[in-house]
Amino acid sequence: MSKKTEDSFSSVISVNPYKDTYLSGVSSFLSSTETAQFSKEQYAISYLNTKDFINSQISISKNIPDEDLHDAISNKIYDELALDQAVTYQIQFIETFNSLDEDNRNFHVFVIDPLTIAETFETTVEKIKYLDVIVPSPLLLKSLYAKEIVETSGVHCYIYFQENDAFITVYNEKEFLYTKSINYSFLQMHERFCELYGERVEFGDFIDFLSNQNLRETDSAYKEYFIKLYKEIFANINDILTYVRRAYELEKIEHVFIGSQIQTLTKLDEMSEVELGIKSSNFEFDYGFKSDGAYVDQLHALMHVYTTLPVEEKYNCNFTTYYRPPKFVHRESGKILILIAASLTLALIYPVTYWILTYAQTLQYDLLKVEYAELHTERTTRQATIRNKEAVKTKVTTLLNHEKKDYAEKKSTLIKIHDVKVNYPMKAKLLANLTKDLNKFNIGLDSLSYTEDEQLKTFTLNLISTKDKSITKMLEYLTKTYDGKFDFSLRHIELKSKSKKYFSELKVNIL
């Protein structure tokens, strides 16, 4: 592939392969085009709908070197997802960072059948030949944070309806967390609406109602059934968000951005806020582009923003197989022609070059002989000086090593004295505080132990309680109260049937 970057191109063309629509961008102006064609000065970008790829999370040992990472992820994803071994799936991944997992590296993995890519982009490639980037649509949302279009952090949910797909994507602290395709694309919504209405409605009439009617104001016979359809959609979305909160241990989803591929008069964000109980906004952002006045599909706009991001600020997840050919000088045929031309040129200038080089070598040889005699004398003098200095250095080094050893012994003694004076009282104080905290929650102490090594000092408290909630509440209290001072870990709570009491082992690491 050519090593041109986005900055090397005069224009950008974004492609929706599912509707065969194209949006051309020059400078900061966007315009739709129905006559898309190949241009070597045109950077091409497209996306994959969420329903077309498989998304999963896996962990890989940190001991695996980077050069073997792709093979390790591919092998594991084939096993975990039970993929057909006869198919060479395209696999891309992005790394996520989990401070609690010290032994593994964690990745979001995207998997797609190459036949799906071939079928999806067949028409597109016939028109523009090459696609520089094909990115999963949920990853385009990273552009909103990189460009500070969405400035707030926290947990954000994005819901977007398209003709061929509808997806939910969740970002946590400005990083991709989860995505899912839902069965409410415009085509699927149309089918469901016809079921609710009891009659077949033309798809064009259905889209016309979505675009030009406001459910608050219309008296159309469709109104009642559209309300039922929307309630069904939001009930499904609510179930998914409930799962996401539980699966990823999220306290809450702080904001929902909702929109669609077509402009609608009905305020979906107001409906979302009522049905989901989450602050919602319209999925329309100010990207800083000017357009020809027509409504711009948000995914088209996001693709144009994506091309302006530095490499380190966007996810490296490119599914394209339609690379540009290398430049002429990088092709094998080009290299052969250049080599032939260079050989002919060299053959013509060889005699003259040989005479010039021979004369120059003779002259250089005479000059070097004179220079060598001068340098030899200087070298002999310097070698004698170096030997004297090395003898002095040896003596000084021996003395220095002796002083370092003496210093280390004294330092070790002072550290031990300090540790005895400071740390032992701290341990007693810590135990006293922890005992008070245990009493607050009516938790007994079966036994305790203390261990330490060069890096970690740990108290192990075996707790007894009549209620498991008392233990969890106490752990939450301790974590908040001693944040930054101690690290608390509690692996499990066990109920002993004979005593009908709960037992648990609490480890307290002194930071």
N, C-alpha and C positions, 0 to 999 in steps of 0.2 A: 504494500500500500504506500502511496505517496506520503511523505512525511510533512506535508503541508499542515499547518494549524488553521483553526477557524479564522484567525486574523489575516491569513494570506488570501482569503477569498473576497470577492467584491460584493457577493450577495449570499443570502441563506434562503433555502426553500424547505419548508416543513410539509410533511406528507401525512395525510390521514388515509392509510391504505384500505380501510374498510368502507369508506365512502368515495374514494378516489378524488379527494379534494387537496388542493395545494395552496399554500400561502407563501408568497415571496416577500422577503424582507431586504430592503436596501437602506443602509444607515438606520434610522429609527422609524421608517415608514413601512407598514405592512399592507399588502394588497393581495386579494385572491386572484388566481390565474387558472384558466381552463385550458391553456395551451402549454402546459409544462413540457419542457424538453431539456435534453442534456446541454450543459455548459461546463467547461472545465474550470471556470472561475466561480462556480456555484457550489456552495457547501450544502449537502443534503442530509436532513435528519428526519427520522420517523420514530414510531413507538409501537409497542405491543399491548393489546388489551389484556386486562388482568385475567380474563377467562382463558387466554391462549397459553399461559405458562403455569407451571407448578411452582409454588413458593414454599420453602421449608427452612427450618433452623437446625443446624447441626453444630457439634463441638468436635474439634480436632486437637490432638495433643500438641503442646508447644514444642515438643522435641522434634517434630517433623520440619525439615528445612523448607524454605520458600520454594525452591526449585521442584520439590516433590508435592507441594501443597495441592495443586490442581488435581493430580492423580489420586491423592488420598481422599479429597472431597468427592471426586467422581465415584470412586469405589464405594464409599460409605453411602452416598445418596442413592446409588443403584440398589444397594442392599436394603436400606431403610424404606425406600419408596417402592421396592419390588418392581423396578423398571425392567422392560424387556431387554435382555442382554444382546439381542440381535439388532437393536436400534442404537445408533450412535447419537445420543441426545446432545444438544448444545447446552452446556452448563456454565453459568456465570455466577459470581458470588461477591458479596461485600462483607467486610468484617465489622462486627460489633464488639464493643468493649464492655466486659463484665468484670468489675473489680473483685467480685466475690469468688470468681473461678480462677484460681492461681495456676492450675495445671493445664488448662485448655484454652484454645482460641475459638471464638464463637463466630459463626457466619450465617447470614441470610443467603440462601441458595435459590437461584432461579433456573428452572429446567424447561426446555421446550423441544418438541419434536422438529427436526429440520424440515420435514415435509410441510409442517404448518407455516414456517417462514417462507418456503418456496411458493406455496399456494397464496398466502396473504399478499406477498409483494410482487407477484408475477406481472400484474398490469403496471405497477409503479416502475419496475425495472425496464419494461419495454419503452417507457417514455423518457426516463432520465438516466438510465444505465447503471448509475452507481448510487449507493447509500453509504454515507460516511459513518452514521450512527443510527442504530436501532436500539432504543432503550425501553425497558418496562415502564409503562405509564406512571405507576406510583412513585418512581424515583425522580420523575420530573419535578415533583413538589419540593424537592430539596432546593430548587432555585428560589423559592419564596423566602427561605431563610438566608441563603447565601447573599441575596440582593437586599435583604432586610425589608422586603415587601410585607412580610409578617414579622413583626419585631418582638412579639411576646414569646416567652418560652412556656413550658408545661406540656400537657397532653392535648393534642389537637386532632380532631377527626375531620376528614375530607370525604364528602359524598358527591359523586358526579354521575349523572345519567347521560347515556349516549344511545344512539340508535341501535348499535350492536352489542352494547355492554353497559353495565353499571357497576361501579366499584366503591368500596369503603376502604380508606387508607388511614392509618393512625401513625402520627409522629409523636415521639416523646423527647422533650428537650432538644428539639430541632433535628432529630435523627429518626430515620425510618424504623418502624417497629412492627407493623402488621398490615396486611392487605387481604382483601377478599372480594371476589366477584359475586354480585347478587343477581338473582333472576328477575330483574326489573329494568331491563333495557327498554327503549321505547317500543320495540317490536314485541317483547314479552308483556309489557304493560298493556299494549293494544289488545293482545289475545285475552288477557285477564279481564280487561274492561268489557270486552264483548261477552264474556261468560257472565259477568255481573249484570250487564244490561239486558241480556237475553236475546239480543239481535246482533247481526253482523254489521259493524260500522266500518266504513272505508278507512284505511290507515291515514290517508290524506286528511280526512275530516277530523280524525283523532288528533293528529299533529296540529291542525289548524286551531282546534279548541285549546290545546295546551299553550299555543303561542299567543292567542289573541283574546282569550277569555280569562277573567278574574273570578275565581270561585266565590269571592265575597259579594260580587255585584251581579253576576249572571243569573238569569232566570231560565237557563237552558234545561231541558229534560235530562241532560247528561250530568248535571251538577251533583245530584245525590249519589250517583255511581262513581263519579270521580272522587268524591269525599271518602267513600268506602275503600276505593283503590288506594288512596293516599294513606288512610289509616292502616291498611294491611301492610303497605310498604314500611311505614314507620314502626309498626310492631315488629316486623322482621329485623329492621335495623337496630331496634332496642335490644332484641335478643342477642344480636351479634356483639353489640357494645358491652352488654352484661358479661358475655363470655370473655371478651378482651380484658375487661377490668379484673376478672378473677384469674385468668390465665397468666397475666403479666403483673399481677399484684399492684394495680393502679388504684390510688385513692379515689380519683374521679377523672372524668374527661372534662376539660375546662372550656373547650370551644369547639363548635361544629361549623364548618364551612360547607355549604350545600349549593349546588347549581346544576346546570344541564347544558348539553351541546347546543340547544336552541334557546332563544330568549323567551321567557315566560312572564305573563302578567301576574299570575298567582305568586305571592311571596312565599317561596319554599322555606326561607329562613324563619319566617314568623311561624309557619306551620311546624317546622322542626322544633322550635323552642317550646311550643305548646305540647307537642306529642312526646318529645324526649326529655323535656325539663332541663335542657342544657343551653347555655347562651349560644346563639347561632348567628351567622352572617352569610350574606350572599357570596357564592364562589365566583366573584368578579373582582379582579384586582387591577390596580393602576400599575402597569408594567413600564410605563414611560414611552410606549409606542404610539404612533399616529396611524390611523387606518383610513380606508376609503369610505368609511361611514357604515359599512355593513357590520352586523354582529360577528364578533370573532370568537370562534371556539376556543375555550380556555386552554385546551391541550395544545392547540396550535401556538398560542401566545407563550405558553410555558416552554415549548421547544425552542422558540427564538430566544427566550431568556437563557435557557440552558447552554446555548452555543456561546454566550458571552462570558460564561463562568471560567475562572482559572481551573486548571486540571485538578489541583488539590482541593477545590471546594465542591466538586461534584463526584457522584459515585461512578467508579470505573466498572460499568456493566454494559457492554456493547455486544449485541447479538448479530451485527451485520455480517453477511458473507459476500456482500457486493462491493468489494474494495476497488479503488482506482488502481490502474496499472502504474508501476513505478515510472519515474522520469526516464527519458531516453538513455541517459548516461548510466542508469542503474539496471537497465535491461541487459540480458546476455547478448542479444544482437547488437545493441548499442556499444557494448564493451568491445566486441569483436571489430566493429567498424572503426572505433577510435584507436584500437591497437594497430590495425592495418595502416591507418593514416600516420600514426606515430612512427611506425617502422619505416615507412617510405621517407618520412622527413629525416629520420635518423640516418638512413642509408645515404641520403644526399649530402648531409653535413658532416658525415663521419671523417673523411680525409682532413678537412680543415680543422675540425675539432681535435683530431689526434695530434697534428703538428703543434697546435697552440698549447695543448696539455703537456706535451713533451718538453717544450721550452719552459713552461711555467714550473714543471717539476724540477728541472735542472737548476733553475734560479732559486727555487725554494730550498733545495738540498744544500746549496752553498750557504744560504742564510742560516739554516738550522745548525750547520757545523759550528759556525761562530757562536751562535746562541748556546749550544750545548757546552762549549768550553767554559762560558761564564757561569752557567747554571750548575755545573759540576762543582766548581769552587764554592759557590754559595751553599750547595747541598751539604758538602762536607762540614762546613762551619756550623750549619744549623743542627746537624745530627749530633755533634758534640754538645751543643747547648741543650738539646732535648734530653740526652742521657743524664746530664747534671740535674735538670729539672725533675726528671722521673725519680731520681734517688731521693730528692727532697720531698716529693709527693708521697713516696712510700712511707717515710718517717711520719709525716703529718697524718696520713690516713690511719696508721696504726694508733697514734695518740687519739685521734677522733673516735675511732671505734671503741676504744677503752672508755672514753668519756660518755659515749652514747649508751654503753652497757650499764654504766654506773647510774646515768640519768633514768634509764628504763626501770631499774630496780627500785629507785626511790619513788618514781611515779606510781609503780604498782603498789607499793606499800601505802602511799597516801590514798589511793583509790579504795583500797580495802578498808582503811580507817574511815573514810568518808561514807562508804557503803554501810558499815556497821552503825555509824552515828545517825545517818539519815534514813536509810531504807527500812531498818527494822522497826523504828517508831511508826513509819508510814504503814507498814503491814498491820500493826496492831490497830492503828486508827482506822484503816480500811475495814478490818474485821468488825470493829465496833459499829461503824456506819452501816455495814451490810446487815449486821444483826438487828439494828433498829429498823431497817427497811423491811427485813423479813417479818418482824413483829407487826409492822403496819398492815401487812397483807395476811396475817395469821398463818404464816408458813413456818414449819419446823425444819430443823437442821439435823439430819441423820448422822453425817460425818463431814469432815473437810480435810483437805490435803493441800500441800503447797509444793510446787516444783519450779525450778528455774534453770536456765542455761545462759549462754553468753548473749542470746538475743531476746529471750522471752521469760517473763516471770508470771506464773499462773497459779491461781487459787481454784480448787475444785470443790464445790459445795454440793453435797447430796441432799436434795430438798424433799420434804414430806408435806403434803397438803390434802385437805379433804375435798378441794375443788381444783380442777385443772385451770379454770379461769383465773384463780388467784395467782397461779404461777405465771400465766401469760401477761396479766396486768402488771405484776411486779417487774417482769422483764422489760415491758414497755416503759415503766417508770424509771428503772435503772438506766436504760439506754439514753433517755432524754436527760436525766439528772447528771449523769457522769459522762456526757458526750465529750470526746476529746481526751478524757483521762483514762478510761478503761474500756476494754472491748469485751462484750458479753456474748456468749454463745450457748445455746440450749438446743440440743439435737432432737430430743423427743421427750414426751411425758407418758409414763407407763402406769396403768391402773393395776394394783395388786388386788386380786379378787378376795383373798382371805381377809386382809385388813380393810378393804374398800377405801384405800387411800392412794393418792397419786404420788409417784416417785419420779424425780427428774434430776439430771446432773447438770449443774450450771458451772461453766468455766468462766473465770474472770482473768483476763489478760491485762497486766499493768502496762500502759503505753509509755 
